[in-house]
Amino acid sequence: MKTSLRVLVAVCFAVAGSPLAFGLEERNVQPGVNQPYEHPNYQEWVKRFESPGREVYDKRNEIVAATGVRPGMAVADLGAGTGLFTYLFAEKVGPSGKVYAVDISRTFIDNILRRARAAGLGNVAGIVNSQRDTGLPPASVDLVFSSDAYHHFEYPQSMLRSIRQALRPDGTLVIVDFERKPGMSSNWVLSHVRAGKETVIREVEAAGFRLAEDKPLMRENYFLRFVKRP
């Protein structure tokens, strides 16, 4: 390859921010990380996700408030799990708003919808998505929220591209995930969580977002708010 051609390819990769722009296959960065959710016991995960002592559960109301959610907004709870944040967002956006519970597990989505109906929350819809795509229509939401789920993205570039397409102009992406600091974080976090906060920021900004806020809400988790760049 001539030198000028090598330079051109390097520049194109830098501008595009991803080999996906050239039709190259994205590799799986976390093989097997989502295996526990293939046939989950919903009630067991409710006990794990919705119990005092879990930091995002204890701080759930502060987290929702920090997202800036307002009545009438359309919100996607990406990696919704048992629906902890889905229900809180549904109450905040009100009848004129919409909340999409998005998860790769049909068991989770079916139970989220069941609980939403029992609670009289008619503004909740469910989407069973893939590892590469949110399943959301283009320009359909004002806010995409993901709690302790980014490290479960097996194909983060593809997923971020899908998130960006789903957001309306000036849309917001909020990521809450574990701090990963060698010497400080637990062995479970160091072995389970692929990337620390700085890496996540670089990946998200390369996908067409701008970091708007790094809010110090928690000790074990970080709160990052991004805005969609034009």
Order of alpha helices (4+ residues) and beta strands (2+ residues): alpha-alpha-alpha-alpha-beta-alpha-beta-alpha-beta-beta-alpha-beta-alpha-alpha-beta-beta
